[in-house]
Amino acid sequence: MILLAILLAAMDAREGSGTSWRPDDAPMYAVHAMPGDWMVMLHWSVLAGYDDQWSAQGSRRATSVNWIMGMASHPLLGGEVELRSMLSLEPLTAGGPTQLPLLLQTGETYGGTPLHDRQHPHDLFMEVAAIWRRPLAGEVNLELYAAPSGEPALGPTAFMHRASSMVDPFPPIGHHWQDSTHISFPVLTAGLYTGALKLEASAFHGREPDENRWDLDFGALDSWSARLAANPSRALSLQVSYGYLHSPEALRPDESEHRFTASAQYAGGPLSATAVYGRNAAAVSTNSLLGELELDLDGGNTPFARLEWVQKPADELAVPGNAVYDVGMAVVGFAHRFEPIGPVSPLIGIAADVGLVPGSLEARYGTRTPAGLFVYLGLQPPRMQMHHMHHMEMQ
């Protein structure tokens, strides 16, 4: 039982969103308990403040990006079962006509029209899932994942769970090229893994969530994906994945999409960094690149940055014609974590975003470098110390 508990602790440290992997040494912010034979963990992030995006396409509002995730695991049938639920109140705090103001962001709809220069709120039910893992033979293990709302084996760890963007309030503008399937209804995944490699495949519903963010948007298992992940060292996690998304966009129901992604996550000492490439192949094929990092200077002060390049079709940006536009976005920011108050770690932060648009879009934005600023307060769990976690399992 002790060995199983230690194994589960290692898997908890590696787990990203869905069934994705993070580096083993990635910092974990969570509250942890061991009631009986159960291992219980609670993660959350609430960032709330004022977001002001300038330029002719900008908007502004007081808003909050937020989520809370509970996990409970227990030995079952020679392995372990893990139950998960991840919820968000963004339909309340980041909904309405302005959504979350973010220049050059696109994807999904509001009022039946494409969203542009705004980020849609995430659904109340971001994840409702069960995972069962069991050793098979030697170092090979089986993993089964079933989720009414969950994430298929496609793309990197979703941005809100990456150690390189834990205090960045802005979603990447390449989100819909890389990890937008992190909320899909439903998902089934099966995988085989060792200590260093995992090969998995998923069947899921390809349509993106509809505008009612309070419910579950069930549909047929009409899409599929496959992913190969590798953790060659404790500091590094790699993945490549490919997926077919059937009719993902409500406004283009006859158009399906093929997505390819490759990513690397690094966590060593104070530095956490991620690099992602994503490609969507449909009627028009487009590409994206992302690099992001956080630097934990002393456990309290954390500068962060993100740099992106994305090819966005005209209809995504609500621009007439069929052109594809190369756009860029840089985010730089700083957050300060205060000393924990019990299980809560307060923080304060500021994030500035500066976009880059081609000359053909200058008249639309009034500038080639539209910019914005988000000043926020936050609540997250304190950082867990793995030696403390192992001590709890031994008890």
Secondary structure, DSSP 8 states (H G I E B T S, - for coil): -HHHHHHHHHHHHHB-STT-B--TTS--B-EEE--TT-EEEEEEEEEEEEEEE-STT--EEEEEEEEEEEEEEEEETTEEEEEEEEE--HHHHS-STT-EEEEEEEEEEETTEEEEEEE----SEEEEEEEEEEEEETTEEEEEEEEEEB--S-SSS-GGG-GGGTT--S--TTHHHHTGGGSBSSEEEEEEE-SSEEEEEEEE--S---S-TTS-------EEEEEEEEEEETTEEEEEEEEEESS--TT-TT--EEEEEEEEEEEETTEEEEEEEEEEESSSEEEEEEEEEEE-SSSSEEEEEEEEEEEEETTTTT-SSS-EEEEEEEEEEEEEE---BTTBEEEEEEEEEEEE--GGGHHHHTSSS-EEEEEEEEEE--B--HHHHHHHHH-
